[in-house]
Structures are given as C-alpha cells and as structure tokens.
Amino acid sequence: MDTAAAAVAASTDIESGDFDDSSNNTKAKEAAAGVSAVGIGTIDDTKDEDFDPITLPQSTHTLLFTEPVCSKSFQFSVAIATLSILCLLLALTNNGITLDGIGQVPANVGMSVKIAQFASIFIALLMEEEIPTGLYLLRRIPKTYFKSKFPELCYSKFVAAAILRIFMGYLFLVNVLFLLMMSDNVIDIFFDFIALQFLQQLDDISFNLARMGVFSKSLRVATTSKYFRTEFRRQTKVKRSKRIGFFLKAIYFINLMILLAAQIYVTVKQGNGDYQCKSITVIIKDEVWEESVVKMPGQESKAMVLVYPYFNGSYNQDGTSHDGRPVYVEQKKFDGTPFDTTSPDPVNISVKIPARIQYCKSIRAWVFMHEYVRKSPHHEDSECPWLLRSEETDVYDIEEVQGPWQVWAGVIGKTDVDITCNECNDNADCNLNGECKKDGKCECFKDVEGVQFIGQHCEVRLKDDCHTIYGGEFIIKVLSRASCHLLFVVLNVSLPRPIS
C-alpha cells in the first residue's frame, strides 16, 4: 500500500469512528513504517502536514461556544472567565496602575534584579499560551471547516472565545510588564510570576476538575463531549501553512520587542536618576564645628568655624552619578540657581564652592561633603571624606533614608537631617500660595494684597514693607512687626558662609 494512501485511509477511519482495532493497528503501523522510511536522513515538510491533527483545547473557554447559553456549563465558563479577568485587573491595580496613571517606579534596582527582569521577559513569553492558542485556532480552523464538523454550533461564538483568549493573554503580559517595572526584589518577581500564571490557568484547572465530576454531572458530560475528541486536520496548502507559522513567529517577536523596549526604557531612566527627585531641600539641625579643617587650593590648611545650618537650602542633581546614585549639588539660597565656580583671577578673587550630597558604596551610606573641608590636617581621609553620613543603607532614593545622621564636629556625634523633595503634585504642595506646574515646580504668587511668596514650596510670606532686594542680597528693614522679625530668621541662611 502506498504510504500516503495508508496514512489518509487511517485518518479517515479515525475521524468517522468506523473502524476496528485490528484494521486500525494495521493501517497505523503501515503509515508509521512509511513515515520512518521517508524520515531517514530527510524531512519532508509537505508530507508531514498530513500528520498534524488538532483538537479543541480542553478549557472552559471552549464551553463558551460548544454549550447553549442557558446551560449551567456555559454559565460556569462565563464565571471562570470573569473571575480570571477580575483577578488580573486587581493585580494591575496592585502594581500601581489606576485611572490616574502609573504608580511609583523604583528609583533604581541592583544588577541582580535587572538580570531577573530581562530574564523574566523571556520566561513570560514561554509561559503565556493564550495568545498563540487563540491565534492558531482562528488561522487553522476557518468557518467552512468548522461548520462541516459542527453544523449545530455558531462560528461567531468560536471566534469570540478565541478573542477572549487573546485578550487574557495580553492582560497577562501587561501585568508582567508593570510587575517588572515596579519590582525591586528578585524573589518577589518570581513569586508574582507564579501567582499570575495561576490566574491565567484557572480555565484549565476548572475544566479538569469538572471533567473529574467534582462540580456536577452536567459539567462532566459537557467536558467529555464529542467536541473535544474531534480532530481537525490541515485543510490548507503548504504555502498557506507556512504563512500561519510565520505569522505566529512574528507575533512572538513583536511581543518580545515591545516588552524588551519598555524594560530598557525604564532601566535607562532609572540609571539617569529620572525616577528620583531632581531637587531637594536639606535642613541640618544646629550643629557647629568650632575648628573645622579647611584647605583652599594652593594654601595651607587652617581652622575655621563651620556652622552646618549655613548649608541648608536647595540641592539639585547635577547630571552625574556616584556608585549608581545621583549626586546633589548645593544651589544659591536666593534664586536656587547653581553657584558660579569659575573666577577670572582664582588667586585674588575667590568663588563659593557648593557642598555635595552623594552615596558612597565603600561605607554604604549617603554622605554630605565639601571639597575644601577635611576631618584632620595630618591624616588623609578616606575616599569618601564625609562630614555627615546616614545610617548604613542600600536605598537608591535619598528620600527613603531613615534614622539619625552621624555628624563630624571634631568627634562623631548624631544629628537630624530633614530631606524633602522640591517637586509638587498639586497646589496644596505649594501651600496654596502658588500654582503647581506640569514640570513639578511651584510658581509662587507675586503680589497678593501686598504680600509676596517665595521658597521652593511658596512657604515664606514676604510683605512689601518688610524687605528691599538689591543684586540678590536681602537688606532687612526690621520693623516692630513680629512677621518681619520672623522673616529675618528665615532669610538669615542667605548670609555669607565661611567656605568660599
């Protein structure tokens, strides 16, 4: 018997169900022998197409088009699909996705987490099977072929069930994407993956339980019906079959590129410090170092009084990083602009050098430092010459630093350092004395009944009869009013500092 003819005959008997074991075994053996003979040393794709039958997926999604709308089986399937979608949507909201936008992305993550994030993208595409299954069913089973097998069923319901699969598959991938964006721990990533995969497989688990008779007899009958035993063989030419394979590969590739591009985008922005506050206000408590060691360029070190609150004010990112964290540089007190660190005559005309706040991996702490200040004139300081340092921490966002700071005042002491972000989210962050702009900055009201508002959050009220401004310096007219006295205290930080 010809090999192809034997294979077709065997498949015809299987579909019709009109066969006995002996004839079926004989034909199957002949077909298998023919396949083995052809397959030695060569692979014939054109003949292999005839031996790739498929059946309807054993899932509650299939019951959506095989069972009547009013049946318990259909209602059970709708309930399972609704539960799965609801749980996936709840997972999205837990990851910070709301109607108001995306939640807080971590300031940055460690290298192990980054590797896990990118590895998880490939794992997610391997785990996700709803999208390829739905697309494959739609491409493999056209309407005429479907109606020839099941004339009593509605093809539009079959299409709707396949689209539901695709929708749930992309809902899973969206969950994965935002899960990776929001994660800062390797174990959490894989645990959350397991949870998402369980939610996506509720339809398969429920189907298997129904088939075992766990729920009801009608559900067991529905899950063991002839629809799940009927085979669909390829009814297309080889060229069309190859187009289907190419289409599925293209979908996988597109999904992969989208997930990778989104994760790379977030990773780059994290590395640039875009998810951290660009400008902060630093308030150091009343700490004084009576004999600080100051060494100017080209000069011997000398002792000077260092009043730490003189460095209170605004610190902005300067675009550089140190040990994977952004560096914050002190700004001018009056207008919040950078200091001019250049001088036409450095010997005779001094300039003010700003202080810096950065992270030092060697001591696992955020530190406050100044280029000209050292702890001792006789001993070289460490690679991180700190004047204040936080408790040991690995956080990337300086706002997350907790606990008291250590301060150097000849000996190590402790002090409190308040750090707040200068960016606003709404007008309340501007103390209702200004308007919060889209760039996250407060635009203070200029003149409201003789009062102006200044400060990063428009927190300072400045009456017209209490100040005069010349060239960026405050000349205070101290009047008898208490508000003017208080204003002098607030603006006193703008007076000249010993470090220049």
N, C-alpha and C positions, 0 to 999 in steps of 0.2 A: 504494500500500500504506500502511495506517495506520502511523504512526511507532512506536507501542508494539509493534504486532504484528510489525513488521520487526525491532525490537530483540530481542524474545523469540525469534523464529524463528532469528535469527543466533546467539543464545546457545545455543539448543537444539542447533543443528548443531555448535557448538564443543564442547559437553560430550560429545555422542555420538561425535564424531570422524568422523561420516558426512557428509562434505561434500567438494566440490571447490573449487579456488581461485577459479574464476570466480563460482560462486554465492555463495561466502563473501564475496568482494570486493564483489559487487553489494549483498548484504544489509548488509554493514558500512557501505558508502557511503550506503545509504538511511537506516540508523539514525543515522549521523553527521549526515546532512543534517537529519533530524528533530530531533536534539538541538540543531543550530545554529539551526534555525528557532525552536524553543521558547526557546533560551537568549538570544536577542537581547532585551536590555532586562529580562528576568525570569529568576529562578532558581526552578525548580520542584523542591522537595526530594522530593516524592512520586515523581516520575519518575526523579530522579537515583539513587534507591535501587537501581534495577534494573541500574545500570551500575557496581557496586562489588564485583566478584568478588574473592575472596582465595584464595590457595593456601597450603599448609603451609609454614612457614618452612624455608629451606634451612640447616639447622643439625643438628649431631649429636644435639641433643636430640630432634629428630623421629624419628631412627632408633631411639629407645628404645621407640616403640610401632609402628613400621612393620616392624621386623625381629624375627625369632624370638629368644628369649632365648639360645639356644645358638649363635647365629651370631656370626661374627667381627665383623660390623658392630655388633651390639648391644654386645658386649664392648668394642669400640673406643669407642663412645659413652659407656659407663659409665666407662672410663678417663679420657676427656677431662673428663667432669663431675666426677669425683673429683679430678683434678688442679686444675681451676679452683677448686673449693671449698677444697681444701687450701691453695692459694696465697693465697686471700682470707683464710683463717683465720690463716695465717702473717703476713700483712700486719697483721691486727688485733693480734697479739701484738707485732709490731714497733712498733706505735703505743702500746704500753704496756697493752693490755687483757689481763689474766690472770685466773686464778681468784680471785686475792686482791683484785681491783678494778681501777680505772682508774689509769693511770700519771700521771706528773707533768705537769700543765698549766703552760705558761709563766707566769711571774709577770705579765707583760703583754707586749703587742706594739705596734709602731708603727702609725700611721694607715694606711700603705700596705698593711700586712699585713691589717689589719681590713677594708679595702675589698676586698682579694683574697679574703678568707674569705667574705664575703657574696656577692660576685660568683660565686664558685665553687659556691655552693649552687644557683644558677640553672643554671650550666653542667652541674652533675652531673645535674640532673633532665632536661636536654635530652639528655645523653649516655646516660642509663640507658634502655634499651628493653626489658629482660627483663620488668619488671613489667607495663607496658601490653600487651606482646605476649601474655603468659600470660593475663591477664585478658580480653583481647579474644578470644582463641581460645575460652576457656571460655564466654563470653557469646554469641559469634557462631555456634558450632558445637554445637548440642545433640546429645544422644545419638541420637535418631531420625534426624537428618540425617546424622550421622557414619556410622551403621550402614547407611544407604541407599547411601552412597558406597562404604564399605569394610566389607562384611559379614564379611570374614575377619579384621578387626582387632578388638582389645579396647579398648573405650572407656575403661575404668578406667586402662589404661596411658597413654592420651592425656591423661586428667586428671592423672595422676601426673607426666607430663612437663611439663605446664603449671605445676603447683605447684612443680616443681623450678626452672623459670624464675623464678617469683615469689620463691622463697627466695633464689636467687642475686642477684636484683635488690636485695632488701633487705639482703643481706650486703654488696653493693657500697656501698649508701647508708650503712650503719653504718660501713664503712671510711672513707668520705668524711667523715662527721661527726667521727669521732675524729681523722682526719688533720688536719682544720681546727682542732680544739681544741688539738692538740699542736704545730702548726706556728708558727714564728716568722720564716719567711722566704718571700717571695713566690715566688721561683724554685722552691724546694722544693715548694711547694703544686702548681704546675703540672706539674712533673716527676713527682710522685707520682700526679697525676691520670692522666697518660699511662700509667703503669705499671698502675694499677688498671683502666683501660679495656682495656688489652691482655689482662689476666687474664680479664675478663668476655667478651671476644670470642674466646677460644680455640676455642669450639664452632664459630663461623662460619669461622674461619681453617682449622681442621681439616677442616671439611666441604668447603671449596673445594679444598683440597689433595687430598682423597680423590676428589673429582669429576674432577680432572685426571689421576687414575691414579697419583699419587705413591706411595701405600701398597700397594694390591693391587687386583687385578681385581675381587674380590668387593665391595670397598668402592666401587669405581667404579660397579658395577652397582646397588648399594643406593642410592647418591646420585643416580642418574639414573633411578630407577624411576618408574612412573606416578603414585605418590602425590604427587610434587612438581609434577605437571602438572595434576592435577585441581583444578577451580575450585569454590569454594563461594560460591553466591550467597545473597543475603539471603532468608531464609525467614520473616521476621517482619514484622509490620505496622509502619507508620511510627511509631506511638506507642512501640512497644517499642524500635525502633531509636534513637529519641531518648533513651529511658531508658538505653540502653547508652552513648551518647555522654556523657550527664550523669554516669553512673557513673564513667567513665574520667576525666572532668574533676575529679570530686570526689576521686578517688584522688590525682591530681596535686596538687590543692590541699591535701589533708591531709598528704601527704609534704612539701610546701613549708613548711607551717605548723610541722610538727614540727622540721624542720631549722633553720628560722629561730628558733624559740623556744629550741632548745637552744643555738644560737650566741649569741643575745642574752643568755641566762642566763650563759654563760661570760664574755662580754665585760663585762657589768656587774660580775661578781665580780672580774674582773681589774682593772677600774677602781677597785674598792673595796679592793684590796690583799688580797683573801681568799686568794690563792694564794701569798702571801708570808708569811714568819714573822711572827707577831704580836708576839713578844717575843724580843729578842736579848741576849746578854751581850757586852759590849765590854771588851776588855783592851788598854790602851795601855801601851807599854813605858815605862821610866823616863826620861821627858823632863821637863825643868824650864825654865821661862821666868822668869829672875830678875827682870825688870822688865816684867811684863805691864801693859798699859794697861786699867784698869778704870774705867768711868764709870757710877756709880749714877744713878738718876733724880733730878734736881734738885741734883746735886752736880758738882763739878769732877772731871775725870779724875785718877787717882792711880796710882802704880806699886805693884804687889803681886807677890809671888812666886806663880807659877802652877805647881803640880805636877800634871801631866797625869794620873798614875795615880789622883789623887783622884776622877776622873770615871769610873773603872772601875765596872762593875756592869751592872745590867739596864736596858734601854731598850725601851719599848713603843710600838706605834703609837698615836697619839692621835686617829685617825679623820680626819685631814686629809691632804692630799697637796700636793706641790710639784713642778711640772714633770713630772706624770704618775707620780710615785713617792710612796710613803707616807713620812710624817715620823715619826721615832722620838724619843721624849722620855725623858730620864733619870728613873729611879724611885728611891725611897728604898732605901738599902742594906740595911736590916734586914728589912723585910717586902715589898719590891717594889711598894709602893703609890705612887701619884702624890704629888708634893710639893704642899703647900698653899701656893698662890701668892697668897693673899689675906691681908690684915692689917687689923685694926681701926684701927691707927694707923700708916700707912705711914712717917711721918716718924721716929717713935721706935722702932717695932717692925719690924725687918727680917724678910724672908722669904727662903727659899732658892729661887733661880730655877734650874730644871733646864737642863742642856745639851740640845742638839738635834743630830740627825743627819738630813740630808736631801740630796736630789740638786739640783744647780744646773746647769741646761742651758747657762747662759752660759759656764761653764768645763768642761762635760762631765765632771763628777766628783761623787762623793759627798763630803760635807763634814761636819766636826764644828764646831759653833759654839756660842757663848754670847751671850746678849742683851746682857750688860754688858761684854764683853771686845772690844777693838779692837786692831789692829796698831800704830796710831800715834795720838797725841793731836792731831796737827796736820793730818793728811790724811784726807779722807773715804775710807772703804773702798769696795769695790765693792758691788754689790747682793747679793753673797754673801760676807759677812765671815767667811771660813773661818779656823779655827785649825789644822785638819788637813784634808787633802784627798787623795783617792785618785788613782791614775793616770787619765788620760782614758779614759772608758768610756761605753757606752750601755746597759749592762745595767739591767734593772728590779729584779732581786733583789740586795740588798746582800750576800748570802752569796756571790754569784758574783764579787765584786770581787777582783781579783788584784793581786799586786805590793805593794811598799812604799808607804806614805803619805808625803806631804810634811807636815812639822810646822813651825809658826812659833814660833820662840824668839828673836825679835829679828832673826833671819835664817832663811832657808828651809833646813831640814835634812830628813833622812829618818828614818823610824821604822817599826816594825812594829805593826800593829793587828790583833788577833785578834777575829773576829766569829763567834759560834756561835749557833745557834737554840736557844731555851729549850724548844722543844716536843719531846716524846718520842714514840717509836713503840712501844717495848716497855720492859720493866722493866730491860733492860740499859742503856738510855739514862739510867736513874735510878741507875746504878752498883750495882744490886741492893740499894740502901739505901732503896728506896721502891717504890711502885706507880705505873705509868703509867696515868693515867685517860683516858677517852674524849675529854676536851677537850684532850689533848696536854700536860697538866701532871703533874709528879711529885708524888705525895703521900708525903712522907718518913715513915719510921718514927719514932715518937715516943720510945720507950724500949725499947732492946734491950740488956739486961744493963748498965744504967747508962750507955748511950750514946744520944745523940740525933743525928739527921742533919738538916742544914739546907743551903740553897743551891738554885738552880734545878734542879740535877740530883742533889741529895742528896749532894754531893761532900765536904761538910765533916762530920767526925765530932766531936761535942761531948760530952765526958764530964761527968757530973753534978758532979764535984768540981773542975771547971776553970772554972766560969762562974757568974755571977749576972746576972739581967736585971732592970732597973728602967726602966719607961717608955720602952722602945725603945732604951736605951743599954747598951752592954756594959761591965761592970766586971770586968776580968780579974784573977783571982787567979793570979798567976804562981807556979806551984809548981816543984819541981825536975824534974818530968817533962818530957821533951822534947816530948811531944804538946801540952802546954799552951803552951810557947814558940812552937811552930809555929802554934797556934791564934791567938795574939796577932798574928802576922804576917798571917794570912789576914783577920782581922777589923779590922785596922788601917785598912782603906779606909773604915770607917764613922765615922772621926773627923771632926770639923768641917772644912769646907773654907773657903778664904779668900773664895770668891764666895758671898755671901748676899743 
